[in-house]
Amino acid sequence: MNIDEKYMRECFRLAQKGYGRVLPNPMVGCVVLDKTGTPVSKGYHKKYGGNHAERDALLKLKNNEAEGGTLYVNLEPCSHYGKTPPCVDLIIERKLKRVVIGMRDVNPKVDGVSRLIEAGICVDMVLEEEAKFLNRVFIKNMTRKMPYVVLKTAITMDGKISTKTGSSKWITSEESRAEVYKMRQEFDCILTSSNTVIADNPKMEHQFKCILDKDLRVNKDAEILKQGRIYIASGKNTPLKDGRLDIEYVLKELYQKGICTVFAECGGTLAGAMLKSGLIDEIYQFIAPKILNDNSGLSCFTGDNILNISDAKKGRFYDIKKIGPDLLLKCVLTT
Ligand SMILES: NC(=O)c1ccc[n+]([C@@H]2O[C@H](COP(=O)([O-])OP(=O)(O)OC[C@H]3O[C@@H](n4cnc5c(N)ncnc54)[C@H](OP(=O)(O)O)[C@@H]3O)[C@@H](O)[C@H]2O)c1
């Protein structure tokens, strides 16, 4: 690992300290070296509206220790007035010689790189792919004006979410279900469907829940309605696409309501439709060491007609964990 990569990874580590507190802003960390290459300050973006990582790190320095030094930051420094003044101005004022970034900012208002170069500061970029992965939620929000969507499924080893008779309680263990309760709190909203609510009558405790229910079939006494804020997308408030609720429209509506992340918990029909339309960014797949051995059991994704394996949706596993007897796989979709 070279020096630039070493300090950029340190920026990633610092940035992650802001996890869960900075959205809709990105997670950003910063390391400052003096002109001899010695680290003299570190900082990170702690909460939405707070100082950016560069400002946090540079303002800790009392004298001109940063002059002639290098500043590492995993996102291009901002050049516009937002909740705080432009970070490039402070970097220029503190006479840094070099700035190493992880990625350009996808916010069209930002062009910090040009400002730094104009001021005679050398700019380099390292570990771009990892920097983008770290801020995948921010990138999706900013570029698509839609929440980042993670689909959770709980399946048997043969990819089934229930038997043909609808028996599904419980596929995974108590430990996995406890993990799901915790996971939900990391998201701004749970998204589910009329069918799942009617079939399972789940509580899905959360501060904000969205139910797709075109014909308002969900019973008013359903457990899910007893707690949290509920947004029901129905034919009354949502346009239809091919006779179904336009899910993309619903997601954009949620984003307008301040929802940056969505945790989708539904059956194979909705999951398959969302997968086909490219509306799922990531999948958390719980796999129980159970096999139905019956093709008529419900699959976790249904709805496409793929003849060639090369046309399958593709992803990249980035995490695997054993939870009780089950496995949890995390996969970010790439196509
Ligand atoms: N193992 C797991 O992780 C898990 C999680 C949740 C549920 N489940 C199981 O899944 C089963 C239900 O599965 P399911 O396939 O019947 O239901 P589903 O996939 O949860 O939901 C289907 C409903 O979603 C809406 N929908 C589907 N496709 C759509 C599209 N293209 N555009 C817009 N809306 C669309 C429609 O509702 P409207 O027409 O009413 O809008 C449709 O009836 C239950 O038995 C439950 O136990 C398993």
The ligand as a Tripos MOL2 file, in Angstrom:
@<TRIPOS>MOLECULE
LIG
   48    52     1     0     0
SMALL
NO_CHARGES

@<TRIPOS>ATOM
      1 N1        -39.0000  -14.1730    3.1870 N.am      1 LIG1
      2 C1        -39.0540  -12.8610    3.0820 C.2       1 LIG1
      3 O1        -38.0510  -12.1730    3.1630 O.2       1 LIG1
      4 C2        -40.3810  -12.2220    2.8560 C.ar      1 LIG1
      5 C3        -40.5380  -10.8610    3.0660 C.ar      1 LIG1
      6 C4        -41.7930  -10.3200    2.8380 C.ar      1 LIG1
      7 C5        -42.8420  -11.1350    2.3950 C.ar      1 LIG1
      8 N2        -42.6250  -12.4520    2.2400 N.ar      1 LIG1
      9 C6        -43.7150  -13.3280    1.7810 C.3       1 LIG1
     10 O2        -44.1020  -12.9310    0.5020 O.3       1 LIG1
     11 C7        -45.4360  -13.3530    0.2940 C.3       1 LIG1
     12 C8        -46.1320  -12.3140   -0.5450 C.3       1 LIG1
     13 O3        -45.5150  -12.3040   -1.8000 O.3       1 LIG1
     14 P1        -46.2580  -11.7830   -3.0900 P.3       1 LIG1
     15 O4        -45.3690  -12.0420   -4.2240 O.co2     1 LIG1
     16 O5        -47.6400  -12.2910   -3.0850 O.co2     1 LIG1
     17 O6        -46.4150  -10.2600   -2.7450 O.3       1 LIG1
     18 P2        -45.3970   -9.0250   -2.7870 P.3       1 LIG1
     19 O7        -44.3570   -9.2430   -3.7630 O.co2     1 LIG1
     20 O8        -45.0070   -8.6680   -1.3770 O.co2     1 LIG1
     21 O9        -46.3750   -7.8830   -3.2430 O.3       1 LIG1
     22 C9        -47.1240   -7.9530   -4.4240 C.3       1 LIG1
     23 C10       -47.9450   -6.6910   -4.4980 C.3       1 LIG1
     24 O10       -47.0850   -5.5900   -4.6920 O.3       1 LIG1
     25 C11       -47.6470   -4.7230   -5.6270 C.3       1 LIG1
     26 N3        -46.8690   -4.8560   -6.8700 N.ar      1 LIG1
     27 C12       -46.3690   -5.9540   -7.4000 C.ar      1 LIG1
     28 N4        -45.7420   -5.6940   -8.5680 N.ar      1 LIG1
     29 C13       -45.8200   -4.4020   -8.7520 C.ar      1 LIG1
     30 C14       -45.3750   -3.5350   -9.7740 C.ar      1 LIG1
     31 N5        -44.7090   -3.9470  -10.8410 N.pl3     1 LIG1
     32 N6        -45.6190   -2.2550   -9.6710 N.ar      1 LIG1
     33 C15       -46.2770   -1.8080   -8.5960 C.ar      1 LIG1
     34 N7        -46.7450   -2.5800   -7.6020 N.ar      1 LIG1
     35 C16       -46.5290   -3.8730   -7.6730 C.ar      1 LIG1
     36 C17       -49.0670   -5.1880   -5.9030 C.3       1 LIG1
     37 O11       -49.8990   -4.6590   -4.8780 O.3       1 LIG1
     38 P3        -51.1210   -3.6790   -5.1960 P.3       1 LIG1
     39 O12       -51.7030   -4.1000   -6.5010 O.co2     1 LIG1
     40 O13       -52.0330   -3.8320   -4.0580 O.co2     1 LIG1
     41 O14       -50.5240   -2.3140   -5.2670 O.co2     1 LIG1
     42 C18       -48.9000   -6.6740   -5.6750 C.3       1 LIG1
     43 O15       -50.0890   -7.3060   -5.3470 O.3       1 LIG1
     44 C19       -46.0470  -13.5050    1.6590 C.3       1 LIG1
     45 O16       -46.4630  -14.8420    1.8010 O.3       1 LIG1
     46 C20       -44.9360  -13.2000    2.6200 C.3       1 LIG1
     47 O17       -44.8640  -14.1300    3.6490 O.3       1 LIG1
     48 C21       -41.4430  -13.0070    2.4550 C.ar      1 LIG1
@<TRIPOS>BOND
     1     1     2 1
     2     2     3 2
     3     2     4 1
     4     4     5 ar
     5     4    48 ar
     6     5     6 ar
     7     6     7 ar
     8     7     8 ar
     9     8     9 1
    10     8    48 ar
    11     9    10 1
    12     9    46 1
    13    10    11 1
    14    11    12 1
    15    11    44 1
    16    12    13 1
    17    13    14 1
    18    14    15 2
    19    14    16 1
    20    14    17 1
    21    17    18 1
    22    18    19 2
    23    18    20 1
    24    18    21 1
    25    21    22 1
    26    22    23 1
    27    23    24 1
    28    23    42 1
    29    24    25 1
    30    25    26 1
    31    25    36 1
    32    26    27 ar
    33    26    35 ar
    34    27    28 ar
    35    28    29 ar
    36    29    30 ar
    37    29    35 ar
    38    30    31 1
    39    30    32 ar
    40    32    33 ar
    41    33    34 ar
    42    34    35 ar
    43    36    37 1
    44    36    42 1
    45    37    38 1
    46    38    39 2
    47    38    40 1
    48    38    41 1
    49    42    43 1
    50    44    45 1
    51    44    46 1
    52    46    47 1
@<TRIPOS>SUBSTRUCTURE
     1 LIG1         1 GROUP 0 **** ****
